[in-house]
Amino acid sequence: MSHNTDQKQGLLDSWEREHAVTVKVLSAFPDNKLDFKPHERSRSAKDLMWTVVYEEKVFVDGVVSGKLDFSSFAPALATKAEILEAFEKIHMEALGKIKNMSIDDLMKTMPYMEGPKAIVEKPRIGVVWSMIMDQVHHRGQMSVYVRMAGGKVPSIYGPSADELWM
């Protein structure tokens, strides 16, 4: 196996592990509190959940096409169950698209916004990694929402106060 092929498999393995944990965190949010916002400038829980879900589609479609386009961001679905169902569908489709890309295509660069007014050429595999890290970031936000809304925070990388390992 080549180094680049190892990179692709490492990406896919990590993405699957992180996806499972993200589903756990989203599932822990109380169904009846989707309008919860911890601050006036914060997104509602439903909108934050949908960001986690739909960004995966936008990022992967962008990796495939070579250009990210957030203008097609669909509005949030109405219920947590619908959001979680959409997440599984979007994730499986996105995963399939990346699995079907050759390592050579994943190593091709594309424009990517690295910061305020900072657009760089980034390998597409790196854009997928950025998507995963963005999901981890939003999942962390969501874990705080879970706690504040009275839910039980699941273990993420280790035990939580609500899901002890011993």
N, C-alpha and C positions, 0 to 999 in steps of 0.2 A: 504494500500500500504506500502511495506517495504521501509526502508531507501535506500537500494540498487536499488530498482525499481524506486524510486524518482530520484536517481542519473542518471539512464539511461534516463528517460524522460526529465530531465533537460538538459542533453547532447544533445538529439535529438532536443529539442526546440531551444536551443542556436545555434546549427549547422544550423538549417533552417533559423533563423534570420540572422546569419552572412553570409550564402550563398547568400541570397537575396541582401544584401549590396555589397558583392563582385561582383556579377553580374552587379550591378549598376555601380561600379567603372570601371570594365573591359569594359563595354559597352560605357563608356564616353571617352575612348581613341580614338583619331582620326584614322579612318580606313587607311588613306594613309601614316601613319608615323610609321608603325610597326618595321621599322629598327632603330628607334630612340634609342640612347644610351646617357645618361647624362654624361657619363665619359667613357674613354677607357676601364676601368676595369669592367664596368657595363654590365649587360646583355642587349640585345636589348629588346624593349618593347614586341615584339612577344615572345621571349624566357621567359621573366618574366611572361607574361600571361600564357604561357603553363606550367610553373613551378607551378603556382597556381592551374591550372586545373589537371594536371597529377599526382601531388603529392597526391591528394586525392585518386586516384586509388591505388597508390603504398602503401600509409599508410593503407588504409582499407584492401587491400589484405594481407598486413603484419599482421594486427590485426587478421584477420580470420585464417591465417596459423600459426601465432606465430613467424614469422621472417620477418623483413623488408628486401626488396631486391630492391635497387635502380639501379641495373645493367640492368634492363629491361625497363628503362625509354625510352619511344618512342620519336622520333623527333617531333618538333613543327609542327603543321598544318600551312597551307599557309596563311589563311585569318582570320581576327577577327571573322567573321561570323562562320567559321568552328570551331574555338576554342570555341566560346560561345555555339554552338550546341553540341560539344563534352562535354563541362562542364556540361550541363544539363543531358546528358546521363550518364556520369561518376558519377555525384552526385546522381542521382536517383538509380543507381545500388549500389553505396557505401552505401547510406542511407538504402536501402533494406537489405543489408548484415548485417549491425549493428542492425537494427530492429529485424532481425531474430536470432541474437545471444541471448542466455540466459544471464541473469545477472550474473549467476555463471561463464559462459565462459568469460564475459567481465571483471570479477574480477581476472581471472587467469593472472599471470604475464608472461612477455616475455622480452627478451633482448632489451634494448633501449639505444641509445647513447645520454647521457645527456650533453656531452661537449667533449672537446678534450681528447681522449683516456679514456673516462669515460663511460663505459657501465654498466648500472644498470638493475635490474629486476623491471619492471614497470607494474602495472595492465593495461590490454589492454584498459580499458575505459580511463585511463590516457594518453595512446598513441593517442587515438582519440582526446582527449582534446588538446594534443600537436600539432596535425595536424591542428586543428581549429585555434590555436594561431599562428601557422606558416603561415596559410593563411591570418590571420589578419595582420601579419607582412609584408607579400608580398603585400597585398592590400594597406598598407600604402605606400610602395615603389611605387606602381603603381599610387597612387593618386598624387605623386610628378611628375611622368612621365607625367600624364595627363596634369598637369599645365604647365610643361616645353614644352610640345609638342603643346600647344595652345588650349587644350580642356577645357571643363568646369568641375570642380570638383564637384561631387554631395555631398549632405549631407551624413555623415557617422554616427556619433553618435550625431551629432548636425548640425546646419546650416553651410554651407560653404559660401565663398564670392560669389559663383555662384548659390547657391541654398539656398536662405534665407527662414526662416520659418515664418517671420512676414512681 
